[in-house]
Amino acid sequence: MLQLKNIQNNERYISANYLPEGSSVEGFIKIDKTTGEIVEQKKADGYGLMHAISALQRLLDTPSTVKLRDRVVSWY
């Protein structure tokens, strides 16, 4: 499980900080909305990078006018 925090969504990019469960160091991901390419990333301690990327990719089609809230991402 991880938390996506401070999700920023504009015309060109979507980005968020992410914090894996049990970690004290946040990571950061920024994705270009037109290409889907990761343009910036800072890896958090532990696991979760790919899950955070997948969660943000699912939000790529969200219009920039929609304010996104922090989210909890879980998997099994």
ZAMARGU-4260 file (C-alpha; in steps of 0.2 Angstrom, whole numbers, plus 5000, padded with zeros to 4 digits):
<rodrens>
0) 5000/5000/5000 | 5006/5018/4997 | 4999/5036/4998 | 4999/5048/4983 | 5000/5065/4990
5) 5000/5083/4983 | 4993/5077/4966 | 4996/5091/4953 | 4986/5091/4937 | 4988/5103/4923
10) 4987/5104/4904 | 5004/5096/4901 | 5009/5086/4917 | 5002/5076/4931 | 5013/5073/4946
15) 5013/5067/4964 | 5023/5063/4979 | 5021/5045/4985 | 5025/5037/5001 | 5025/5018/5003
20) 5019/5010/5019 | 5032/5009/5032 | 5043/5022/5023 | 5048/5039/5030 | 5056/5045/5013
25) 5043/5051/5000 | 5046/5049/4981 | 5040/5060/4967 | 5034/5056/4950 | 5030/5068/4935
30) 5022/5061/4919 | 5019/5070/4903 | 5001/5069/4899 | 5003/5069/4880 | 5016/5056/4878
35) 5014/5046/4895 | 5033/5048/4897 | 5040/5049/4915 | 5049/5066/4914 | 5055/5067/4932
40) 5056/5054/4947 | 5064/5053/4964 | 5063/5035/4971 | 5056/5033/4989 | 5063/5021/5001
45) 5057/5003/4999 | 5045/4998/4986 | 5030/5006/4977 | 5038/5015/4962 | 5029/5005/4949
50) 5012/5005/4958 | 5013/5024/4960 | 5017/5026/4941 | 5002/5015/4937 | 4991/5025/4948
55) 4996/5041/4940 | 4994/5034/4923 | 4976/5029/4926 | 4973/5048/4930 | 4981/5054/4914
60) 4964/5057/4905 | 4958/5068/4920 | 4954/5085/4914 | 4966/5099/4921 | 4950/5108/4929
65) 4947/5093/4940 | 4955/5095/4957 | 4962/5078/4962 | 4963/5073/4980 | 4976/5062/4989
70) 4974/5044/4986 | 4978/5027/4994 | 4984/5014/4982 | 4983/4996/4987 | 4986/4979/4978
75) 4986/4961/4982
</rodrens>
